Amino acid sequence: MLDTFYKEFGYGYVPRWHHDVVDLKGTYLDDPRHQLLVAVHGREVVGTTGVRSHGPNHPPHPRRLAEAYPSGTTAQLVRVYVRPEHRRRGLARALVDAACDAVADTPGYERIYLHTNVNIEGAEPFWRSVAKEVFDARTTGEHGPGFATVHFEIPL
């Protein structure tokens, strides 16, 4: 995950956005409604997908999204990353499908939400193939310059 922040996103680790990555146990293992799925090839982690029971934060995301996807009843997919050399093999789809199945089996969730940086090669077409766009921040500039964030919902 840290490789993604530095090598793909280009801005590195930002504590207020990425705190979960340095506290995997506290974030994903200690909360029964959260999950972290990890794909391993040999001894290398090549893909991840997380589920957290938190909606989008306002700020930086628009208030209307935070209200539409409230914490507690919203399962947010996070950290859906696949190393570039392992992409285009169905790994992300398998991780997302497994995460969505787990969400469907967890009482209290009403929606599955995610947002993605569409500057990452393949991200936008992948998410459009599995989810419905609910907001494109590129058209409003609400996140500020340089952020290519699109928000999606996956039917539960």
C-alpha atoms as one frame of an Amber mdcrd trajectory, in Angstrom:
protein
   0.000   0.000   0.000   2.819   2.395   0.813   4.378   1.623  -2.577   1.127
   2.769  -4.186   1.159   6.091  -2.309   4.731   6.847  -3.312   5.122   5.232
  -6.740   1.638   5.559  -8.240   0.030   8.507  -6.491   3.286  10.428  -6.284
   2.583  12.166  -2.973   3.541   9.513  -0.440   2.119   8.732   2.959  -0.296
  11.335   4.355  -1.173  10.503   7.998  -4.677  12.005   7.965  -5.603   9.959
   4.866  -3.571   6.787   5.355  -3.552   6.107   9.109  -5.063   2.661   8.544
  -1.975   1.492   6.661   0.292   1.854   9.688  -2.308   0.353  12.040  -3.588
  -2.649  10.096  -4.423  -4.601  13.235  -6.358  -1.782  14.893  -8.175  -0.819
  11.719  -8.947  -4.107  10.020  -8.506  -6.943  12.501  -9.856  -5.496  15.751
 -13.160  -4.325  14.245 -15.467  -7.232  13.280 -17.135  -5.133  10.549 -13.841
  -4.301   8.842 -11.755  -6.543   6.606  -8.465  -6.565   4.781  -8.106  -9.001
   1.931  -4.557  -9.648   0.750  -3.387 -11.461  -2.383   0.031 -13.057  -2.187
   2.214 -14.411  -4.988   5.137 -16.364  -3.622   6.147 -14.316  -0.593   5.106
 -10.953  -2.031   1.865  -9.078  -1.379   0.566  -8.237  -4.860  -2.945  -6.974
  -4.117  -5.131  -5.621  -1.342  -8.717  -4.622  -0.712 -10.098  -3.244   2.512
 -13.602  -2.752   3.876 -14.330  -0.127   6.519 -17.676   0.898   8.009 -17.064
   4.568   7.340 -18.467   6.760   4.637 -16.483   9.489   2.902 -15.096  12.212
   5.131 -16.128  15.831   4.737 -13.802  17.511   4.100 -12.099  16.683   1.760
 -15.131  15.121   0.060 -18.348  17.066  -0.508 -20.803  17.185   2.393 -23.570
  15.732   0.237 -21.529  12.525  -0.232 -20.846  12.227   3.500 -24.582  12.594
   4.132 -25.580  10.124   1.396 -23.082   7.502   2.608 -23.113   7.719   6.423
 -20.649   5.871   8.580 -22.028   2.722  10.150 -24.441   1.749   7.384 -21.951
   2.328   4.568 -19.271  -0.198   3.701 -16.446   1.682   2.041 -14.045  -0.228
  -0.171 -10.535   1.073   0.372  -6.969   0.226  -0.609  -7.940  -1.675  -3.755
  -4.428  -1.931  -5.119  -2.757  -4.432  -7.409   0.931  -4.203  -8.267   1.295
  -3.112 -11.901   2.987  -6.336 -12.995   0.016  -8.359 -11.697  -2.768  -6.322
 -13.287  -5.121  -7.422 -16.057  -5.424 -10.955 -14.628  -8.713 -10.609 -12.735
  -7.105 -10.159  -9.320  -8.772  -6.831  -8.478 -12.153  -8.153  -9.533 -11.703
 -11.279  -7.389 -10.719  -9.180  -4.358 -13.614  -6.758  -4.856 -16.095  -9.617
  -5.377 -14.904 -11.277  -2.161 -15.171  -7.991  -0.275 -18.694  -7.352  -1.598
 -19.755 -10.889  -0.635 -18.459 -10.288   2.898 -20.317  -6.966   3.092 -23.549
  -8.640   1.952 -23.140 -11.180   4.771 -22.520  -8.488   7.418 -25.655  -7.148
   9.127 -26.221  -3.401   9.132 -24.672  -2.405   5.836 -26.987  -0.684   3.358
 -24.551   0.533   0.697 -21.099  -0.064  -0.726 -19.205   3.118  -1.575 -15.744
   3.860  -2.913 -13.750   6.604  -4.519 -10.777   6.247  -6.792  -7.974   8.213
  -8.365  -8.711   7.847 -12.067  -5.188   8.944 -13.001  -4.044   5.427 -12.115
  -3.892   3.394 -15.307  -6.917   1.138 -15.623  -8.707   2.418 -12.497 -11.555
   4.235 -14.182 -12.540   1.527 -16.680 -12.276  -1.117 -13.960 -14.608   0.704
 -11.575 -17.052   1.588 -14.336 -17.306  -2.137 -15.091 -18.380  -3.018 -11.525
 -19.917   0.138 -10.049 -22.131   3.131 -10.765 -20.654   6.631 -10.705 -22.272
   8.906  -8.136 -19.980  11.945  -8.387 -17.060  13.064 -10.537 -14.979  15.634
  -8.655 -12.988  16.425 -11.793 -15.973  18.321 -13.189 -16.356  20.589 -10.169
 -12.834  21.002  -8.823 -14.184  20.433  -5.305 -11.075  18.513  -4.226  -8.727
  21.164  -5.549  -6.245  20.996  -8.409  -4.486  17.748  -9.154  -7.117  15.410
  -7.710  -8.800  13.127 -10.204 -11.321  11.590  -7.838 -14.463   9.810  -8.970
 -16.937   8.363  -6.455 -18.884   5.142  -7.053 -21.500   2.886  -5.503 -21.742
  -0.871  -5.935 -25.249  -2.314  -5.526 -25.537  -4.378  -2.363
